[in-house]
């Protein structure tokens, strides 16, 4: 892991929107934790919002599909919809360099 990757983890604010205990919500949280541990050594704090219990917060952030990850900081905000299994999309959202295939 490069110094720039470990430094960026401390400045990242994340919000993960889920829908109850659905399988895709569980996969999204698990995939996010695995990605962060792989690239940052640990996962930054993640605010998990269950849209079943707090639909107003989801609407305020323009989230209509779950699971959705919102990277709030650093600016500009980024959104990723799905179970977060696409590492290339996560790397782009975290502004990490792409890996050549």
C-alpha positions in Angstrom: 0.0 0.0 0.0 1.4 3.4 -0.9 1.6 6.3 1.5 -1.0 8.2 -0.5 -3.5 5.4 -0.1 -3.1 5.2 3.6 -3.2 9.0 4.0 -6.5 9.2 2.0 -8.3 6.8 4.4 -8.2 9.3 7.2 -10.0 12.0 5.2 -12.8 9.8 3.9 -16.4 10.1 5.1 -18.8 7.3 4.0 -22.5 6.7 4.2 -23.9 3.3 3.2 -27.6 3.1 2.5 -29.1 -0.4 3.0 -32.6 -1.9 3.1 -32.9 -3.9 6.3 -31.0 -7.2 6.5 -31.2 -8.0 2.8 -28.5 -10.2 1.3 -27.3 -7.5 -1.0 -27.0 -5.1 1.9 -24.9 -7.6 3.8 -22.6 -8.2 0.8 -22.2 -4.4 0.3 -21.0 -3.9 3.9 -18.7 -6.9 3.7 -17.3 -5.9 0.3 -16.7 -2.4 1.5 -14.8 -3.5 4.6 -12.7 -6.0 2.6 -11.8 -3.3 0.1 -10.9 -0.7 2.7 -8.7 -3.2 4.7 -7.0 -4.2 1.4 -6.2 -0.7 0.3 -6.1 1.4 3.6 -5.3 -1.2 6.3 -8.6 -0.4 8.0 -12.0 0.9 7.1 -12.8 4.6 7.7 -15.9 5.2 9.8 -19.0 4.3 7.8 -22.4 5.6 8.7 -25.0 2.9 7.9 -28.5 4.2 7.1 -31.3 1.7 6.9 -33.8 3.2 4.5 -36.6 1.1 6.1 -36.1 3.0 9.3 -34.9 6.4 7.9 -36.2 7.1 4.5 -36.0 10.8 4.9 -32.1 10.7 5.1 -32.1 8.6 1.9 -34.3 11.1 0.1 -32.3 14.0 1.3 -29.2 12.5 -0.3 -31.1 11.5 -3.5 -30.8 7.8 -2.8 -33.6 5.7 -4.4 -31.9 2.3 -4.7 -30.1 0.2 -2.1 -27.4 -0.6 -1.4 -25.8 2.7 -2.3 -22.5 4.0 -1.0 -22.0 7.8 -0.8 -18.5 9.1 -0.3 -19.2 12.4 1.3 -15.6 13.6 1.7 -13.3 14.4 0.1 -15.4 16.5 -2.2 -17.0 16.1 -4.7 -19.4 13.5 -3.4 -19.4 10.1 -5.2 -22.2 7.5 -5.3 -21.9 3.8 -6.1 -25.0 1.6 -6.4 -24.9 -2.1 -5.9 -23.2 -4.6 -3.7 -19.8 -3.0 -4.0 -18.2 -6.0 -5.7 -16.8 -4.0 -8.6 -13.3 -3.1 -7.4 -12.6 -0.8 -10.4 -15.6 1.4 -9.5 -14.6 1.5 -5.8 -11.0 2.5 -6.8 -12.4 5.3 -8.9 -14.7 6.5 -6.1 -11.8 6.6 -3.6 -9.6 8.2 -6.3 -7.1 5.4 -6.3 -5.1 4.6 -9.4 -6.6 2.0 -11.8 -5.0 -1.3 -12.0 -4.0 -2.4 -15.5 -5.4 -5.8 -16.5 
